[in-house]
Amino acid sequence: MRKQLFAVAAVIAAGCAAAAEVPQEVVSGAAEREATAITVYNDDLALVKERRRVVLPAGLVRLGLREVSAQMRPETALLRAASGHPITLVEQNFDFDLLTPAKLLEKYVGREVIVLRSHPTTGEERREKATVLAANGGTVLRFADRIETGVPGRIVFDSVPANLRDRPTLSVLLEAAGGAQSLELSYLTGGLSWKADYVANLSTDGAHMDLSGWVTLTNRSGAAYDGATLQLVAGTVNRVRQPQQQVAYAMSAPSPVAKRADVAQESLMDYHLYSFERPTSIADNQTKQLALLSAVAIPVRREYLLAGSEYYYRERYGQIGQKLKPVVYVEFANKGGQLGKPLPGGVVRVYARDSKGAAQFVGEDRVEHTAKNEKVRLKLGEAFDITAERRQVSYKKLGDTTAESAFRIDLRNAKEEAVTVRVQEPLPGDWEIVQESLKGTRESARIVAWDVTVPASGAAVLEYTARVRW
């Protein structure tokens, strides 16, 4: 019986000794990266995948993976052996509490430090021990015979606490067989985002345009990525919203525009994936532009639209508007030639050439994700040389819920060429056009439209009567 008790005690002692043993730490930095791949989504989200070559001792080891994103979502981190023996994960910690003088002082609350002061005349340095009592909102130090606030000299620390890192670090406790092997780490992170920007140059006659597309990639993740394989996902991915650690960074100046790269596009479930064949590097706090597409001589259609409102069909109004300005739109089809592939949403900036051939900015508009063979419609602004006047010339109540209104729209064109203005009128309830000077088109259950040709330096009139029941 006695021998059995001694045996049990020995086992317990051995277990306690093993538990108390601090595992060796192996640190891996950016230099150990063999490959990096980044997939960036529209909504400040990215998937980072990297492979690192490390040498691990056999047994329990703590692996410190430095140079990871400061905005990593640690619950998404996955580490596995890409080559060599499998590894067994025990626990992992994401250390984003970075080393600063203030943080170092906070970690030493309740611990002893050395305070160095120099004599004001002799310069002789004096060393004195003190205990840090507080470091939040001010420093409180307890010396052998007094307590002082503030820092009376230089403070010397004997070491840096293990949980205070100079770089964001994923600390993983694992069991390894030992030896050199490649490990693959993947995780989701914030701080990486992209958007599409387009530049459209209209031809002199306004019938064609050249279109260039750029990807603007922004990195505020707290890590740099060198020689990374880059993919972009266009589309809205559903995410479960959770509070995240927010890290503020100052934005640096944009980097030079990268050279045009070959971009492959494919469907990814209900999204679209754009893959860049040439690896790219992006530093922390950097914005970079990458060429996405280039197309020339795209046929475009220009439209002048004068849109009304349904409120003035229910009452007597008389004069409704003077010197109204039609809105200028340009429209093109995303098909054929160098287009005909999904266009990620972004801002299109449009330029036109003046009489001297210089490109001038004429407007911009935001487009949503556009599938192939769909039309892209850009609102540029209001026409300067085309004006309109809208008047209600008569109004009759035909019952409690029925009225008949007659309207006259005068259009004037100061340009040296004829234009066509599309007059679009929304009508409420159940309606019908009982009289019109030009044949209109019923575009939907609520909208009727007329295409009115206005001669150069001339005028045109549209008259119509609408009966409305609500």
C-alpha positions as CSV (number, residue, x, y, z in Angstrom):
1,M,0.0,0.0,0.0
2,R,2.8,2.4,0.9
3,K,4.6,1.7,-2.4
4,Q,1.4,2.4,-4.3
5,L,1.1,5.8,-2.5
6,F,4.7,6.7,-3.4
7,A,4.0,5.7,-7.0
8,V,0.9,7.9,-7.2
9,A,2.8,10.8,-5.6
10,A,5.6,10.4,-8.1
11,V,3.2,10.5,-11.0
12,I,1.5,13.6,-9.6
13,A,4.8,15.3,-9.0
14,A,5.9,14.6,-12.6
15,G,2.7,15.9,-14.0
16,C,3.0,19.1,-11.9
17,A,6.6,19.6,-13.1
18,A,5.5,19.1,-16.7
19,A,2.6,21.6,-16.3
20,A,5.0,24.1,-14.7
21,E,7.5,23.7,-17.5
22,V,7.4,26.8,-19.7
23,P,7.4,25.7,-23.4
24,Q,10.1,27.0,-25.6
25,E,9.1,29.9,-27.9
26,V,9.9,30.0,-31.6
27,V,9.4,33.4,-33.3
28,S,8.5,33.6,-37.0
29,G,8.6,36.9,-38.8
30,A,8.0,38.2,-42.4
31,A,11.4,36.8,-43.5
32,E,10.0,33.2,-43.1
33,R,7.1,33.8,-45.5
34,E,7.3,31.5,-48.5
35,A,4.1,32.7,-50.1
36,T,1.2,35.1,-49.4
37,A,-2.2,35.2,-51.0
38,I,-4.9,37.9,-50.2
39,T,-8.5,37.9,-51.2
40,V,-10.1,41.3,-50.6
41,Y,-13.9,41.9,-50.4
42,N,-15.7,45.2,-50.8
43,D,-16.8,45.7,-47.2
44,D,-13.5,46.2,-45.4
45,L,-12.8,42.5,-45.2
46,A,-10.0,40.3,-46.5
47,L,-8.9,36.7,-46.3
48,V,-5.1,36.4,-45.8
49,K,-3.3,33.1,-46.5
50,E,0.4,32.7,-46.0
51,R,2.9,29.9,-45.8
52,R,5.9,30.1,-43.5
53,R,9.0,27.9,-43.2
54,V,9.8,27.3,-39.6
55,V,12.0,25.0,-37.5
56,L,10.2,23.5,-34.5
57,P,11.7,21.5,-31.6
58,A,10.0,18.3,-30.7
59,G,7.3,18.4,-28.1
60,L,5.3,21.3,-26.7
61,V,6.3,24.6,-28.3
62,R,4.9,28.1,-28.4
63,L,5.1,29.6,-31.9
64,G,5.0,33.4,-32.2
65,L,3.8,34.4,-35.7
66,R,4.8,38.0,-36.1
67,E,3.8,40.5,-38.8
68,V,0.2,39.4,-38.9
69,S,-2.6,41.9,-39.4
70,A,-3.4,44.1,-36.4
71,Q,-7.1,43.9,-37.2
72,M,-7.1,40.1,-37.4
73,R,-10.2,38.3,-36.3
74,P,-8.5,35.7,-34.2
75,E,-11.5,33.4,-34.0
76,T,-11.0,32.8,-37.8
77,A,-7.3,32.0,-37.6
78,L,-6.4,28.5,-38.8
79,L,-2.9,27.0,-38.7
80,R,-2.0,23.7,-40.3
81,A,1.0,21.8,-41.5
82,A,1.5,22.3,-45.3
83,S,4.5,19.9,-45.3
84,G,6.2,17.6,-42.9
85,H,4.7,16.0,-39.8
86,P,1.2,17.1,-38.6
87,I,0.9,19.5,-35.7
88,T,-1.5,19.5,-32.8
89,L,-2.9,22.8,-31.7
90,V,-3.4,23.3,-28.0
91,E,-4.3,27.0,-27.7
92,Q,-3.7,30.3,-29.5
93,N,-3.6,34.0,-28.4
94,F,-3.7,37.1,-30.4
95,D,-1.4,39.7,-28.9
96,F,-2.3,43.1,-30.3
97,D,-1.2,45.1,-27.1
98,L,1.8,46.7,-28.7
99,L,4.9,48.0,-27.0
100,T,4.9,51.7,-26.2
101,P,6.4,53.6,-23.2
102,A,3.0,54.1,-21.7
103,K,2.0,50.4,-22.2
104,L,5.3,49.2,-20.7
105,L,4.8,51.4,-17.6
106,E,1.2,50.0,-17.2
107,K,2.5,46.4,-17.3
108,Y,4.9,47.3,-14.4
109,V,2.2,48.5,-12.0
110,G,3.0,46.7,-8.7
111,R,6.6,45.9,-9.9
112,E,9.9,47.4,-9.2
113,V,11.9,49.7,-11.6
114,I,15.1,51.7,-11.5
115,V,14.9,55.5,-11.6
116,L,17.9,57.3,-13.0
117,R,18.5,61.0,-12.3
118,S,21.4,63.2,-13.2
119,H,22.8,65.9,-10.9
120,P,22.0,69.3,-12.4
121,T,25.6,70.6,-11.9
122,T,27.9,67.6,-11.8
123,G,26.0,65.4,-14.1
124,E,26.5,62.5,-11.8
125,E,23.9,59.8,-12.3
126,R,22.0,58.4,-9.3
127,R,20.1,55.1,-9.3
128,E,17.2,54.5,-7.0
129,K,14.6,51.7,-6.8
130,A,10.9,52.5,-6.9
131,T,7.6,50.5,-7.2
132,V,5.1,51.6,-9.8
133,L,1.8,52.2,-8.0
134,A,-0.2,53.7,-10.9
135,A,0.3,54.5,-14.5
136,N,-3.3,55.4,-15.6
137,G,-3.7,59.2,-16.2
138,G,-0.3,59.8,-14.5
139,T,2.6,58.0,-12.9
140,V,2.8,57.3,-9.2
141,L,6.1,55.9,-7.8
142,R,6.8,54.6,-4.2
143,F,10.4,55.0,-3.1
144,A,11.9,53.7,0.1
145,D,11.0,56.9,2.1
146,R,8.4,58.7,0.0
147,I,5.8,58.6,-2.8
148,E,6.2,60.8,-5.9
149,T,3.9,61.6,-8.9
150,G,5.3,62.1,-12.3
151,V,8.5,60.7,-13.7
152,P,11.5,62.4,-11.9
153,G,14.1,60.9,-14.3
154,R,14.6,58.0,-16.7
155,I,13.0,54.7,-15.8
156,V,14.9,51.5,-16.4
157,F,12.9,48.2,-16.8
158,D,14.5,44.8,-16.4
159,S,12.6,43.2,-19.2
160,V,9.6,43.4,-21.6
161,P,6.5,41.4,-20.4
162,A,5.8,38.4,-22.5
163,N,2.3,39.6,-23.4
164,L,3.6,42.9,-24.7
165,R,4.8,42.7,-28.3
166,D,6.5,45.2,-30.7
167,R,4.4,43.8,-33.6
168,P,1.0,42.2,-33.7
169,T,1.6,38.5,-33.0
170,L,-0.5,35.3,-33.1
171,S,0.9,33.1,-30.3
172,V,0.1,29.4,-30.8
173,L,0.8,26.6,-28.3
174,L,1.2,23.4,-30.2
175,E,2.7,19.9,-30.2
176,A,5.2,19.2,-32.9
177,A,7.3,16.3,-34.0
178,G,10.3,18.6,-34.6
179,G,12.3,19.7,-37.6
180,A,11.9,22.1,-40.5
181,Q,8.5,22.3,-42.1
182,S,6.0,24.6,-43.9
183,L,3.0,25.9,-42.0
184,E,0.0,27.5,-43.6
185,L,-1.9,30.3,-41.7
186,S,-5.2,31.7,-42.9
187,Y,-7.4,34.3,-41.2
188,L,-10.0,37.0,-41.9
189,T,-9.1,40.6,-41.2
190,G,-10.3,44.1,-41.4
191,G,-8.2,47.1,-42.6
192,L,-8.0,45.9,-46.2
193,S,-10.5,47.2,-48.8
194,W,-10.8,48.0,-52.5
195,K,-13.0,49.9,-54.8
196,A,-13.2,50.4,-58.5
197,D,-12.6,53.7,-60.3
198,Y,-13.2,54.4,-63.9
199,V,-12.1,57.1,-66.3
200,A,-14.2,57.7,-69.5
201,N,-13.0,59.9,-72.3
202,L,-15.7,61.0,-74.8
203,S,-14.9,61.5,-78.4
204,T,-15.3,64.9,-80.0
205,D,-18.7,64.1,-81.4
206,G,-19.8,62.4,-78.2
207,A,-20.8,59.2,-80.0
208,H,-18.0,57.0,-78.6
209,M,-15.8,56.8,-75.5
210,D,-12.7,55.1,-74.2
211,L,-13.0,53.5,-70.8
212,S,-10.2,52.7,-68.3
213,G,-10.9,50.8,-65.1
214,W,-8.7,50.9,-62.0
215,V,-8.7,49.1,-58.7
216,T,-7.9,51.3,-55.7
217,L,-6.5,49.0,-52.9
218,T,-6.1,50.4,-49.4
219,N,-4.2,48.8,-46.6
220,R,-4.7,50.0,-43.0
221,S,-4.4,46.5,-41.5
222,G,-1.2,47.1,-39.6
223,A,0.9,44.7,-41.7
224,A,2.7,44.9,-45.0
225,Y,2.3,42.2,-47.7
226,D,5.2,41.6,-50.1
227,G,4.8,39.7,-53.4
228,A,1.3,38.7,-52.6
229,T,-1.1,36.9,-55.0
230,L,-4.1,39.2,-55.1
231,Q,-7.8,38.4,-55.7
232,L,-10.8,40.7,-55.4
233,V,-14.4,39.7,-54.8
234,A,-17.2,41.9,-56.2
235,G,-20.5,41.5,-54.5
236,T,-22.1,41.8,-51.1
237,V,-21.1,39.0,-48.7
238,N,-23.4,38.6,-45.7
239,R,-21.5,38.9,-42.4
240,V,-22.4,38.5,-38.8
241,R,-21.6,41.9,-37.2
242,Q,-19.5,41.8,-34.1
243,P,-17.6,44.5,-32.2
244,Q,-14.1,44.6,-33.4
245,Q,-10.9,46.2,-32.1
246,Q,-10.5,49.4,-33.9
247,V,-7.0,50.6,-34.6
248,A,-6.4,54.1,-36.0
249,Y,-3.7,54.8,-38.5
250,A,-2.6,57.8,-40.4
251,M,-3.1,57.6,-44.2
252,S,0.1,57.9,-46.2
253,A,0.3,59.4,-49.6
254,P,-0.9,57.1,-52.4
255,S,1.8,55.0,-54.0
256,P,2.6,55.4,-57.7
257,V,0.1,53.7,-60.0
258,A,1.1,50.2,-60.8
259,K,1.6,49.0,-64.3
260,R,-1.2,47.3,-66.1
261,A,-1.7,43.7,-65.0
262,D,-3.5,40.8,-66.6
263,V,-6.8,40.3,-64.7
264,A,-8.8,37.0,-64.9
265,Q,-12.4,37.1,-64.0
266,E,-14.6,34.2,-62.9
267,S,-17.9,33.5,-61.1
268,L,-17.7,32.5,-57.4
269,M,-21.1,31.3,-56.3
270,D,-23.2,34.5,-56.7
271,Y,-20.2,36.9,-56.7
272,H,-17.4,37.6,-59.1
273,L,-13.7,37.0,-58.5
274,Y,-11.0,39.0,-60.1
275,S,-7.5,37.5,-60.1
276,F,-4.3,39.4,-60.9
277,E,-1.6,37.3,-62.5
278,R,1.3,39.5,-61.4
279,P,2.1,39.5,-57.6
280,T,1.8,42.8,-55.9
281,S,3.3,44.4,-52.8
282,I,1.4,46.8,-50.6
283,A,2.8,48.5,-47.5
284,D,0.9,49.3,-44.4
285,N,-0.9,52.7,-44.6
286,Q,-0.7,52.7,-48.4
287,T,-3.1,53.1,-51.2
288,K,-2.3,51.5,-54.5
289,Q,-3.9,51.5,-57.9
290,L,-3.9,48.5,-60.2
291,A,-5.2,48.5,-63.8
292,L,-8.4,46.5,-64.2
293,L,-9.6,47.0,-67.8
294,S,-9.2,49.1,-70.9
295,A,-11.6,49.5,-73.8
296,V,-11.7,51.9,-76.7
297,A,-14.3,53.3,-79.1
298,I,-17.3,52.2,-77.0
299,P,-20.6,53.4,-78.6
300,V,-22.5,55.7,-76.3
301,R,-25.9,57.4,-76.4
302,R,-26.5,60.8,-74.8
303,E,-29.9,61.6,-73.4
304,Y,-31.4,64.9,-72.1
305,L,-34.1,64.0,-69.6
306,L,-36.7,66.4,-68.2
307,A,-38.5,64.6,-65.4
308,G,-41.7,65.8,-63.7
309,S,-43.5,64.9,-60.5
310,E,-46.9,63.4,-59.8
311,Y,-48.0,66.0,-57.2
312,Y,-49.3,68.5,-59.7
313,Y,-52.1,66.3,-61.1
314,R,-54.3,66.5,-58.1
315,E,-54.7,70.3,-57.7
316,R,-54.7,73.6,-59.7
317,Y,-51.2,75.0,-59.9
318,G,-50.8,77.2,-63.0
319,Q,-47.1,78.0,-63.5
320,I,-45.0,75.0,-62.2
321,G,-41.4,75.8,-63.3
322,Q,-39.3,78.2,-65.3
323,K,-35.8,77.8,-66.8
324,L,-35.9,74.1,-65.9
325,K,-32.7,72.2,-66.8
326,P,-32.8,68.8,-68.4
327,V,-30.4,66.3,-66.8
328,V,-27.6,64.9,-69.1
329,Y,-27.1,61.2,-69.2
330,V,-24.7,59.0,-71.2
331,E,-25.5,55.3,-71.7
332,F,-23.5,52.4,-73.0
333,A,-23.9,48.6,-73.1
334,N,-21.5,46.3,-71.3
335,K,-21.1,43.9,-74.1
336,G,-18.9,43.0,-77.0
337,G,-15.3,43.9,-77.8
338,Q,-13.2,44.7,-74.8
339,L,-16.2,44.8,-72.4
340,G,-18.7,42.1,-72.0
341,K,-17.6,41.0,-68.5
342,P,-18.9,41.9,-65.0
343,L,-17.9,45.4,-64.0
344,P,-17.5,46.0,-60.2
345,G,-19.3,49.0,-58.8
346,G,-17.4,52.2,-58.5
347,V,-17.2,55.9,-59.6
348,V,-17.0,56.8,-63.3
349,R,-15.4,60.1,-64.0
350,V,-16.2,61.4,-67.5
351,Y,-14.0,63.8,-69.6
352,A,-14.7,65.5,-72.9
353,R,-12.3,67.4,-75.2
354,D,-12.7,71.1,-75.8
355,S,-12.0,72.9,-79.1
356,K,-8.2,72.8,-78.5
357,G,-8.2,69.1,-77.8
358,A,-7.7,69.3,-74.1
359,A,-9.7,66.9,-71.9
360,Q,-12.1,68.6,-69.5
361,F,-14.0,67.1,-66.6
362,V,-17.8,67.0,-67.4
363,G,-19.3,64.9,-64.6
364,E,-19.1,61.7,-62.6
365,D,-21.6,59.1,-61.3
366,R,-21.5,56.0,-59.2
367,V,-22.4,52.7,-60.8
368,E,-23.4,49.5,-59.0
369,H,-22.0,46.0,-59.9
370,T,-23.0,45.5,-63.5
371,A,-23.4,42.1,-65.1
372,K,-22.3,41.6,-68.7
373,N,-24.8,42.6,-71.5
374,E,-26.4,45.1,-69.1
375,K,-26.6,48.8,-69.8
376,V,-24.6,51.4,-67.8
377,R,-26.3,54.8,-67.4
378,L,-24.3,57.8,-66.1
379,K,-25.7,61.0,-64.8
380,L,-23.3,63.8,-65.8
381,G,-25.2,67.0,-64.7
382,E,-27.6,69.6,-66.1
383,A,-27.7,70.9,-69.6
384,F,-26.6,74.6,-69.8
385,D,-28.0,75.5,-73.3
386,I,-31.3,73.7,-73.0
387,T,-34.1,75.1,-70.8
388,A,-37.8,74.3,-70.3
389,E,-40.9,75.9,-68.9
390,R,-43.8,73.8,-67.5
391,R,-47.4,75.2,-67.1
392,Q,-50.7,73.7,-66.1
393,V,-53.0,75.4,-68.6
394,S,-56.3,73.9,-67.3
395,Y,-57.6,71.8,-64.4
396,K,-61.1,70.3,-64.0
397,K,-62.5,68.2,-61.2
398,L,-64.6,65.4,-62.7
399,G,-65.6,63.8,-59.4
400,D,-64.4,63.2,-55.9
401,T,-61.5,61.1,-57.1
402,T,-61.1,62.1,-60.7
403,A,-59.5,65.2,-62.3
404,E,-58.3,66.2,-65.7
405,S,-55.2,68.5,-66.2
406,A,-53.8,70.0,-69.4
407,F,-50.1,70.9,-69.5
408,R,-47.8,72.8,-71.9
409,I,-44.1,72.4,-71.8
410,D,-41.9,74.8,-73.8
411,L,-38.4,73.7,-74.7
412,R,-35.7,76.0,-75.9
413,N,-32.3,75.0,-77.4
414,A,-29.4,77.5,-77.7
415,K,-27.0,74.9,-79.1
416,E,-25.9,74.9,-82.7
417,E,-27.3,71.4,-83.3
418,A,-30.7,69.9,-82.8
419,V,-31.3,67.9,-79.7
420,T,-33.9,65.4,-78.5
421,V,-35.2,65.9,-75.0
422,R,-37.0,63.0,-73.3
423,V,-39.9,64.4,-71.2
424,Q,-40.8,61.9,-68.5
425,E,-43.9,62.4,-66.4
426,P,-45.0,60.2,-63.5
427,L,-48.7,60.0,-62.9
428,P,-50.6,58.9,-59.8
429,G,-53.3,56.3,-59.5
430,D,-55.2,55.1,-62.6
431,W,-54.5,57.5,-65.5
432,E,-54.9,58.0,-69.2
433,I,-53.6,60.5,-71.7
434,V,-56.7,61.9,-73.5
435,Q,-54.9,64.4,-75.7
436,E,-51.3,64.9,-76.8
437,S,-49.5,66.9,-79.5
438,L,-46.8,64.2,-79.9
439,K,-47.2,60.5,-79.5
440,G,-46.0,59.4,-76.1
441,T,-44.8,56.0,-74.7
442,R,-46.3,54.3,-71.7
443,E,-43.0,53.2,-70.0
444,S,-44.6,51.6,-66.9
445,A,-47.8,51.7,-64.9
446,R,-46.8,55.1,-63.5
447,I,-44.7,56.8,-66.2
448,V,-45.4,58.2,-69.6
449,A,-42.6,59.8,-71.8
450,W,-42.3,61.8,-75.0
451,D,-39.2,62.3,-77.2
452,V,-39.3,66.0,-78.3
453,T,-36.9,67.2,-81.0
454,V,-35.8,70.7,-80.5
455,P,-34.1,72.4,-83.5
456,A,-30.8,74.2,-83.3
457,S,-31.2,77.7,-81.8
458,G,-34.9,77.0,-81.8
459,A,-37.8,75.9,-79.6
460,A,-40.5,73.2,-79.4
461,V,-43.7,72.7,-77.6
462,L,-45.3,69.6,-76.0
463,E,-49.0,69.7,-75.0
464,Y,-51.0,66.9,-73.3
465,T,-54.0,66.3,-71.2
466,A,-54.1,63.6,-68.5
467,R,-57.1,62.2,-66.7
468,V,-56.3,60.8,-63.3
469,R,-58.4,58.7,-60.9
470,W,-57.0,58.0,-57.4
